[in-house]
Each structure stands twice: as C-alpha cells, then as structure tokens.
Amino acid sequence: MIYAPDTTIDKQLVSHSQALVREAMALLRRSDQLVRAMRLRDELEQERREKARRVSRKSGDEH
C-alpha cells in the first residue's frame, strides 16, 4: 500500500488523537483518589493477613 499524504485527513487524525489523549489524562487525574484508596485497602488487607498468620503460628507453637 502506498501512502498518499492528505493534509486534511492528517489534521483531523491529529486533532482527534489529541482530544483522546486529553480525555484519557483527565480520567487518570480524576481516578487518582480511587487508586490511592484501592492501594490503601490492599495494604490494610495484607497487614491483616500477615497479623493473622503470626497469631496462628504463635498458637500453633503453644500446642
């Protein structure tokens, strides 16, 4: 396939691409709070699991 430049279509494509990038960046900026909350939730869950393992190991050592 041979590419034949069409400046009108190229300009439309670039404009559309820029709009998509702007929308994507806006979504990322708005999702930052959600992502932070999810990370915190995951960290707390991991700490809870580790604490439960330590407790079960200690109770296993006593028996």
C-alpha positions, 0 to 999 in steps of 0.5 A: 500500500502506498501512502498518499499524504492528505493534509486534511485527513492528517489534521483531523487524525491529529486533532482527534488523537489529541482530544483522546489523549486529553480525555484519557489524562483527565480520567487518570487525574480524576481516578487518582483518589480511587487508586490511592484508596484501592492501594490503601485497602490492599495494604490494610488487607495484607497487614491483616493477613500477615497479623493473622498468620503470626497469631496462628503460628504463635498458637500453633507453637503453644500446642 
